[in-house]
């Protein structure tokens, strides 16, 4: 698997992982501690857009079959998928999103 920071990890079953999923790694040995699937209901940290720095639960993931970027919908707002980082249930506290 190719990670966002340029590292590569060899796994037994690569079909188990999808683009957008997150991994919790043990350092320095790079062992996978947790696999966080990206999808509806996943807690996410927003790394871009108007709500940067907030956490929210994914309500809907909209895949566009065109050159338009895929979108993620939350309660009361949405953003493009590149602004969303899946963190799972207890990685960060849920902060309120200013409307």
N, C-alpha and C positions, 0 to 999 in steps of 0.2 A: 504494500500500500504506500502511496505517496502522500505525505502529510503537508499541511499548509506552510510549514517552515523549511521545507526542503529535505526533511528526513524521510527515510524509507524503512518500512517494517515488513518483514516476511511473516505471513500468517498461514495457518493450515487451510482455511476455507475463505478465500477472498469474496465469494458470492454472499457471505454473511454480512458484509459491510457495504454501505452505499455512500455516494457523494452527499455531504451535508451532515453525516453522522460525526460524533465526536468521540475521542478516546481519552480516558484518564490513564496516564502512563506512570510507571514507577521509574524514578530516575536514580542512578544513572544507567540501569540495565535495560531500559526501554520495554519492560514487560507491560502488557496491557492489563490494567486493573479493572477497568469498567468500559463498556461499550454503550454509548448514549445514542439511541436512534433518533433521527430528525423526522418529525411528523406531527400530526395533530395531537395536542395534549402535552407536547414536550415543553419544558421550561427553557426559555431562551434568553440570552444576553444580547442586547442590541449594540452593535459595534459601529453603526453609522446611521445617518439620517437624523430626523428631528428629535427622536427619542433615544439618542445615543446615551449609553450608560445605564439604561433601565433594563429590568427583567420583566418578562411577560410570558404567558402560556400561549402556544400556537393554537389558533382556532381552525385555520385552514391553510393548506399549502396548494397554491394554484400554479400548475405547470403550463407554460405557454408553448404552443407548438409553432413558434415563429421566432423572429429575431428579437422580440421583446423579452426583457428579463422575467424570470419566474418571480411570483409574488408570495408573500406570507401575510395572512390576516390575523390580527389579534383583536381583543375587545376594544372597539372604537377607533382603530387605526390599522393601517397596513404599511408594508415596506417591501423593497426588493430583497430577494433571498441573500444577496451578498452582504447585507447589513445584519444578518441573524447568525448567532453562534449557539448551538445546542449545548446546554449545561446540565440538564437533568434536574432531579428533584431537590437536592440539598446543597448543591455547590455554591449558591449565592442566595441571599434572602430576596424575596419578591419586593421590589420597590414600586411605588405608584408612578404611573405614567401621566405626565402633565398633558392636558388636552388643549 
